[in-house]
């Protein structure tokens, strides 16, 4: 199985850093990182394994014990 790689970078000037989202095969990512390091010498680029996608968790998730049985009341006027 081929592991996907992305380009990770860090500025040598101000310390800002980031990670690309486009995925490459290892050899292609390494070649691209080398090319980018040559083209942009103030930024260090490296090929790293892509992180697995995070599972999105809802902001609020009711715990089963927090949910109460609620009877519906109808008001007739």
N, C-alpha and C positions, 0 to 999 in steps of 0.2 A: 504494500500500500504506500502511496506517495503522500508524504506529509506536506501540507501547504505552508508556504513561507510568505512573510510580508517584510517590508522595509521599515526598520526602526531608525530614527534619526535623533541627533542631539546637536544643538548649536554650540560651537566652541566660543562664541562671542558672548551670548547672554544666558546660556544654560537651558533655554527652552528645548523641549523634547516632544516627540510624537511618534505615532506608529501608523503606517499606511493601512488601508483596508483591502487593496487589491492583492490577490493571492497569486503566487508564482510557485513553480517547482524550484527546488533548492538551487540547482545550478543557475537558473535564470535569475533568481533573486540575488545570488552572490555576484553575478556578472553586473546586474543593474546597480547594486550597492557600490561596487568598484567604480563603475562609470560615474555615478553621482558624486562620489568622493573626489574624483578627478575634476569634475565640472564645478563643484561647489566645495572648495577646500575648507571653508569655515564651518562646515556642517559634517559631522561624522555619521555616515550611513552604514547600517549592517543588516544582513539577512537574518531574521529570527523566525522560529516556528510560530505560526499563527495561533492565537488563543482560541479555544473552543467557544462557540457562541454562548453568551450568558442567558440563563432562563430568566425571563421577565417575571417579577413577582408583583402582584397588585399592591398599591400603596397601603390599602387597608384590607385585611382579610379576616372576617369574623371567625373567631374560634368557636368550635361546636358548643362548648359549654356556655358561651355568651349569648347564644341564640335562644330566645324564650318562645314558648308557644303563645301566640297572641290570638285571642278570639276577636272576630270581627263583629263590631256592634253597628247596627243600623238604627239611625234616629229617624223616626217618622213624626212629622209635624202635622 
